[in-house]
Amino acid sequence: MLLLPHPNGFALAVKVVPGSSRERIVGPYGDGIKLTVTATPQAGEANVAVIALLADTLQITRANVQILRGHSSPRKEILIIGLTEEVIEQRLLPKPSPSAG
Protein backbone atom coordinates (compact mmCIF):
# COMPACT_ATOMS: atom_id res chain seq x y z
CA MET A 1 0.00 0.00 0.00
CA LEU A 2 1.45 3.32 -1.07
CA LEU A 3 0.60 6.39 0.99
CA LEU A 4 1.57 9.62 -0.72
CA PRO A 5 2.45 12.63 1.44
CA HIS A 6 -0.05 15.46 1.03
CA PRO A 7 0.11 18.92 2.65
CA ASN A 8 -2.80 17.95 4.93
CA GLY A 9 -2.03 14.27 5.54
CA PHE A 10 -1.61 11.23 3.32
CA ALA A 11 -3.31 10.30 0.05
CA LEU A 12 -4.36 6.70 -0.55
CA ALA A 13 -5.56 5.00 -3.75
CA VAL A 14 -8.79 3.06 -3.23
CA LYS A 15 -10.77 0.71 -5.49
CA VAL A 16 -14.41 0.63 -4.40
CA VAL A 17 -16.93 -2.12 -5.16
CA PRO A 18 -20.39 -0.63 -4.45
CA GLY A 19 -23.54 -2.68 -3.97
CA SER A 20 -21.73 -5.51 -2.18
CA SER A 21 -23.25 -7.79 0.43
CA ARG A 22 -21.15 -6.26 3.21
CA GLU A 23 -18.83 -3.38 4.02
CA ARG A 24 -15.19 -4.30 4.50
CA ILE A 25 -11.59 -3.63 3.57
CA VAL A 26 -10.71 -6.48 1.24
CA GLY A 27 -6.97 -5.83 1.29
CA PRO A 28 -4.14 -4.56 -0.88
CA TYR A 29 -5.00 -3.70 -4.48
CA GLY A 30 -2.28 -2.34 -6.75
CA ASP A 31 -0.68 0.58 -4.90
CA GLY A 32 -3.72 1.04 -2.67
CA ILE A 33 -6.53 -0.96 -1.12
CA LYS A 34 -9.78 -2.50 -2.27
CA LEU A 35 -12.94 -2.14 -0.26
CA THR A 36 -16.60 -3.07 -0.60
CA VAL A 37 -19.66 -1.11 0.50
CA THR A 38 -23.34 -2.05 0.49
CA ALA A 39 -24.46 1.38 -0.77
CA THR A 40 -25.01 2.01 -4.46
CA PRO A 41 -23.30 4.81 -6.38
CA GLN A 42 -26.63 6.67 -6.74
CA ALA A 43 -26.63 10.19 -5.28
CA GLY A 44 -23.15 9.75 -3.78
CA GLU A 45 -24.31 7.10 -1.31
CA ALA A 46 -21.28 4.88 -1.97
CA ASN A 47 -18.93 7.81 -1.34
CA VAL A 48 -20.55 8.44 2.04
CA ALA A 49 -20.19 4.74 2.86
CA VAL A 50 -16.52 4.73 1.81
CA ILE A 51 -15.77 7.69 4.09
CA ALA A 52 -17.65 6.06 6.98
CA LEU A 53 -15.89 2.70 6.54
CA LEU A 54 -12.43 4.26 6.37
CA ALA A 55 -13.07 6.63 9.29
CA ASP A 56 -14.38 3.80 11.47
CA THR A 57 -11.50 1.50 10.53
CA LEU A 58 -8.92 4.23 11.10
CA GLN A 59 -10.65 5.34 14.33
CA ILE A 60 -10.86 8.98 13.26
CA THR A 61 -13.74 11.36 12.54
CA ARG A 62 -15.35 11.34 9.12
CA ALA A 63 -14.20 14.94 8.64
CA ASN A 64 -10.62 13.59 8.54
CA VAL A 65 -11.36 11.37 5.53
CA GLN A 66 -11.94 13.20 2.25
CA ILE A 67 -12.25 12.17 -1.38
CA LEU A 68 -9.68 14.09 -3.41
CA ARG A 69 -10.36 12.51 -6.81
CA GLY A 70 -12.78 10.01 -8.29
CA HIS A 71 -16.11 11.14 -6.86
CA SER A 72 -17.95 9.36 -9.71
CA SER A 73 -15.45 6.55 -10.29
CA PRO A 74 -14.72 3.27 -8.50
CA ARG A 75 -11.07 4.33 -8.33
CA LYS A 76 -10.63 7.10 -5.82
CA GLU A 77 -7.88 9.04 -4.13
CA ILE A 78 -8.64 9.51 -0.45
CA LEU A 79 -7.04 12.06 1.88
CA ILE A 80 -6.45 10.86 5.44
CA ILE A 81 -5.82 13.64 7.97
CA GLY A 82 -4.36 13.41 11.46
CA LEU A 83 -2.57 10.05 11.42
CA THR A 84 0.98 8.94 10.69
CA GLU A 85 1.78 6.66 7.79
CA GLU A 86 2.57 3.82 10.20
CA VAL A 87 -0.74 4.11 12.05
CA ILE A 88 -2.71 4.20 8.80
CA GLU A 89 -0.99 1.04 7.58
CA GLN A 90 -1.48 -0.75 10.92
CA ARG A 91 -5.19 0.07 11.07
CA LEU A 92 -6.05 -0.59 7.42
CA LEU A 93 -3.98 -3.74 6.91
CA PRO A 94 -3.30 -5.34 10.28
CA LYS A 95 -0.82 -8.17 10.31
CA PRO A 96 -2.33 -11.55 11.20
CA SER A 97 -1.44 -12.61 14.70
CA PRO A 98 0.62 -15.79 14.96
CA SER A 99 -1.48 -18.76 15.93
CA ALA A 100 -0.72 -20.58 19.13
CA GLY A 101 0.55 -23.98 18.43
C-alpha positions in Angstrom: 0.0 0.0 0.0 1.4 3.3 -1.1 0.6 6.4 1.0 1.6 9.6 -0.7 2.5 12.6 1.4 -0.1 15.5 1.0 0.1 18.9 2.7 -2.8 18.0 4.9 -2.0 14.3 5.5 -1.6 11.2 3.3 -3.3 10.3 0.0 -4.4 6.7 -0.6 -5.6 5.0 -3.7 -8.8 3.1 -3.2 -10.8 0.7 -5.5 -14.4 0.6 -4.4 -16.9 -2.1 -5.2 -20.4 -0.6 -4.5 -23.5 -2.7 -4.0 -21.7 -5.5 -2.2 -23.3 -7.8 0.4 -21.1 -6.3 3.2 -18.8 -3.4 4.0 -15.2 -4.3 4.5 -11.6 -3.6 3.6 -10.7 -6.5 1.2 -7.0 -5.8 1.3 -4.1 -4.6 -0.9 -5.0 -3.7 -4.5 -2.3 -2.3 -6.8 -0.7 0.6 -4.9 -3.7 1.0 -2.7 -6.5 -1.0 -1.1 -9.8 -2.5 -2.3 -12.9 -2.1 -0.3 -16.6 -3.1 -0.6 -19.7 -1.1 0.5 -23.3 -2.0 0.5 -24.5 1.4 -0.8 -25.0 2.0 -4.5 -23.3 4.8 -6.4 -26.6 6.7 -6.7 -26.6 10.2 -5.3 -23.2 9.7 -3.8 -24.3 7.1 -1.3 -21.3 4.9 -2.0 -18.9 7.8 -1.3 -20.6 8.4 2.0 -20.2 4.7 2.9 -16.5 4.7 1.8 -15.8 7.7 4.1 -17.7 6.1 7.0 -15.9 2.7 6.5 -12.4 4.3 6.4 -13.1 6.6 9.3 -14.4 3.8 11.5 -11.5 1.5 10.5 -8.9 4.2 11.1 -10.6 5.3 14.3 -10.9 9.0 13.3 -13.7 11.4 12.5 -15.3 11.3 9.1 -14.2 14.9 8.6 -10.6 13.6 8.5 -11.4 11.4 5.5 -11.9 13.2 2.2 -12.2 12.2 -1.4 -9.7 14.1 -3.4 -10.4 12.5 -6.8 -12.8 10.0 -8.3 -16.1 11.1 -6.9 -18.0 9.4 -9.7 -15.5 6.6 -10.3 -14.7 3.3 -8.5 -11.1 4.3 -8.3 -10.6 7.1 -5.8 -7.9 9.0 -4.1 -8.6 9.5 -0.5 -7.0 12.1 1.9 -6.4 10.9 5.4 -5.8 13.6 8.0 -4.4 13.4 11.5 -2.6 10.0 11.4 1.0 8.9 10.7 1.8 6.7 7.8 2.6 3.8 10.2 -0.7 4.1 12.1 -2.7 4.2 8.8 -1.0 1.0 7.6 -1.5 -0.8 10.9 -5.2 0.1 11.1 -6.0 -0.6 7.4 -4.0 -3.7 6.9 -3.3 -5.3 10.3 -0.8 -8.2 10.3 -2.3 -11.5 11.2 -1.4 -12.6 14.7 0.6 -15.8 15.0 -1.5 -18.8 15.9 -0.7 -20.6 19.1 0.6 -24.0 18.4 
